[in-house]
Amino acid sequence: MGVTQQPTTREAQGTYREERAEQFIVFLHHECTKDKLLNELMSADKAALFLVADVEEQTTDMAPATQAFIDTLKAKGWKGDLYSGHDTYKPLDMDKVKADFVWIPRYGSNKPACPCDLWQYTETGRLVSSNVDLNKLTGSKLLSYFTGGSLMYSKPLNR
């Protein structure tokens, strides 16, 4: 990443935070073949705490393929996690996938109707001078689960 200290300007701080976020999560889109997945895993940031299967559209028999994807992630030492659209979760049979956590985007005030650990409730949150996605913990996992214990919280936030 090349960032060794936090910059001082507001715009540079936003860029720094975005680069630091890459240490916590790397999105790998599901349409990767197994060979592409293994290549992506080789180049994934080793500091990433988890990788997320982003499944939002039909490209194959989704549930078995997604499970195989997540199982491959876990076999390589990462948490195997699922990000799926609220409207595609059930139709794509994502409820049959066993993931370490489930992350569902549903913008507005209505919580997802399906069980999830993270609810992405807006794409227009503000951080410095940029719009960002904002999420709430909705399951039983503490914030430290997602940050590797680097933040000192004893209870879930925004419950």
ChimeraX attribute file (.defattr): number of C-alpha atoms within 10 A of each C-alpha:
attribute: neighborCount
match mode: 1-to-1
recipient: residues
	/A:1	9
	/A:2	5
	/A:3	9
	/A:4	7
	/A:5	7
	/A:6	12
	/A:7	14
	/A:8	9
	/A:9	8
	/A:10	12
	/A:11	13
	/A:12	13
	/A:13	16
	/A:14	17
	/A:15	15
	/A:16	18
	/A:17	14
	/A:18	12
	/A:19	14
	/A:20	14
	/A:21	12
	/A:22	16
	/A:23	17
	/A:24	17
	/A:25	18
	/A:26	18
	/A:27	15
	/A:28	18
	/A:29	15
	/A:30	23
	/A:31	19
	/A:32	13
	/A:33	12
	/A:34	14
	/A:35	9
	/A:36	12
	/A:37	18
	/A:38	15
	/A:39	12
	/A:40	14
	/A:41	18
	/A:42	11
	/A:43	9
	/A:44	17
	/A:45	17
	/A:46	12
	/A:47	10
	/A:48	18
	/A:49	18
	/A:50	23
	/A:51	22
	/A:52	26
	/A:53	24
	/A:54	18
	/A:55	22
	/A:56	18
	/A:57	15
	/A:58	12
	/A:59	11
	/A:60	12
	/A:61	10
	/A:62	20
	/A:63	18
	/A:64	14
	/A:65	17
	/A:66	25
	/A:67	20
	/A:68	14
	/A:69	25
	/A:70	25
	/A:71	18
	/A:72	17
	/A:73	21
	/A:74	17
	/A:75	11
	/A:76	13
	/A:77	11
	/A:78	19
	/A:79	19
	/A:80	23
	/A:81	25
	/A:82	27
	/A:83	24
	/A:84	22
	/A:85	20
	/A:86	20
	/A:87	15
	/A:88	15
	/A:89	20
	/A:90	13
	/A:91	12
	/A:92	20
	/A:93	14
	/A:94	23
	/A:95	14
	/A:96	13
	/A:97	18
	/A:98	16
	/A:99	20
	/A:100	15
	/A:101	18
	/A:102	23
	/A:103	26
	/A:104	25
	/A:105	22
	/A:106	20
	/A:107	18
	/A:108	11
	/A:109	8
	/A:110	8
	/A:111	18
	/A:112	21
	/A:113	11
	/A:114	12
	/A:115	14
	/A:116	20
	/A:117	17
	/A:118	22
	/A:119	23
	/A:120	22
	/A:121	20
	/A:122	17
	/A:123	15
	/A:124	12
	/A:125	12
	/A:126	11
	/A:127	15
	/A:128	13
	/A:129	10
	/A:130	11
	/A:131	12
	/A:132	14
	/A:133	14
	/A:134	17
	/A:135	20
	/A:136	18
	/A:137	19
	/A:138	20
	/A:139	16
	/A:140	12
	/A:141	14
	/A:142	17
	/A:143	19
	/A:144	15
	/A:145	12
	/A:146	17
	/A:147	16
	/A:148	12
	/A:149	11
	/A:150	10
	/A:151	11
	/A:152	9
	/A:153	11
	/A:154	9
	/A:155	12
	/A:156	15
	/A:157	11
	/A:158	8
	/A:159	9
